[in-house]
Amino acid sequence: MTSIPHETPGEANPLQALTFDRLRRRTSMKWRTYPADVLPLWVAEMDVSLAEPVVRAVTQALALGDTGYPAGTAYAEALALFASKRWGWDGLAVERTAIVPDVMLGVVEMLKLVTGPGDAVIVNPPVYPPFFLFVEHMDRRITEAPLGADGRLDLAVLEEAYRRAADGGGRPAHLLCSPHNPTGTVHTAEELAAVAALAGRYGVRVVADEIHAPLTGPGAAFVPYLSVPGAENGLSLMSASKGWNLAGLKAALAVAGPGAAADLALLPEEVSHGASHVGVLAHTAALREGAGWLDALLAGLDGNRRLLCGLLAEHLPGVGQRPGEATYLAWLDCRALGLGDDPAAVFLERGRVALSPGLDFGTGGAGHVRLNLATSAEILTEGVRRMAAALH
């Protein structure tokens, strides 16, 4: 599969469009969870101005009073076109998609289709904390297959987890994070094909959370799980929400491989009612018309990754990191700083900067923090300055 080069950015960096004072007026989780003197660099919200096509789609809907229930396949058609242009993948069949409220609720619904109560769900820690919370809440059993020391899938460890899950009976599944949150790892076609082969061998169904796919940086190529050989009975969850900062406009798509079409057909019709119609309109506009904005964002994020490396080398040389190939998240190894298992608590108390605690991400998270890069260079610089100040 050929990776399609990004378009040349023709728009200003959306990360530099808003002042700190304007951002402080936001009422979302990122900006209201902590007191006003805390700099928030934690939850996955971006400090950006929105893409103009998205603003236009939403304001037109409001002007029309077009705020009913979602309908039609425009979102899926837009995603299929985006996948073809961006990833060189023409295998996204609109008839094998379904609207779901958001990616994590979609994950829950997909796991309900392919597993039963008490069945094993394999995850690859350190990984997005809701993977643990949602799976356990639905009475499934977590089986860990931790990432390797290089931050990549360890196929030997994964095979052993598959074997244990299969030996436990039931219908096991693998909840795959691709690209991986928090490390920013982009799984290669070879790695994903190996996952599919193992899944076929051990009777494990793969459900891939691919929400960060649009946020793949230069030098890396996102590979849809369903595009690799052997993944025909896989299921994927995709959305424009992370790529275009639309978490508050709820909508996502479940995508089935050819061998999983019958499973997806069993999805209760009422699940689609949980998505926001205005959200569907916004996501569709982002995928159809927001490529220029996305490319400007990706260029800005690439600059921020380089900036962070320089800032850490200057102010926090004891912090280790491997710059991610995707997402706008940085996974920082703070174990050499002597701050214990939860350095985020120290940075918050002493430095008044909020980061995501590594402990929340499971095995391999102790002594780490996750930092949100999707902000201005000035705020990122101030964040690292505060982290350094917390050590004194």
C-alpha angles and dihedrals in degrees: 000000000000121000112228114223117242117257117256107269111250097176136074119265104274090206090067097045101089132060122228090247091055092048089051089062091066116108100202127115095269094058102033105042095079133041118276093258091062118092106222115221098147126082119059100263120121126228093227143126108245125254110267095233089057093049090048094050093050097044091048090052091050092047089053094043085239094159104124131108123316119259141169135028102275092115093052091045091052091049092049090052092046091049091051095049099037105035103019090241118140096170099092102112113200091211089061096057135090133190114244130181096252138327099274094046086046089053089054092051093048091049089050088056097051105028138043135218112297094017120135122259114193118215132179110229140235081058143141105304097230088065087074097038099047095042094049092045090057091053098253124137120244116226114187126218101175122211117256124258087267091060093249133114111284102217095194091053090044092052091051090051090049090050093050091047093049092047089054091064128226123079111310124201137192116224100207122195108210116202089023122245121234101014098047090228115163109210113226126233088251093052093048092047088052090051090051092049092050091046090053092048095051100033095247120152115220120218110186123204101207099167094127094051096109089055097069111136132221116293094030130086122210112224117199109230092227090058096066125089113269096022095103094117094046128113127215135196117209135174143164091227100099096036094052102025096251102140090127091055098067118216139118140159132236111212124196130202116230092267093051098050092101091052093051090048088065092061108121111253092229091066090077090058090068092070120087114248089212087049091054090051091050094048091047091052091048093053095043101040109010102082095105092052091047092052091051089050093049091051089050092049091050089053090049092052090055091044092052092051090053094045093050092048090052103039107018108026090160092066115094125207141162107212109242122244091217144011123048093262130106121206108211125196106214099167093113091059093071094233096132129236095318110047090160088071091055094047089050097047099040103025102031092228120126118220130165112265113243091218089071090064095064129229111019093024101099112111092015136104133196116226124197110229096186098104140083122297088245095055092044090051091049090049093056090044089056092048090053091047089055089067094062 
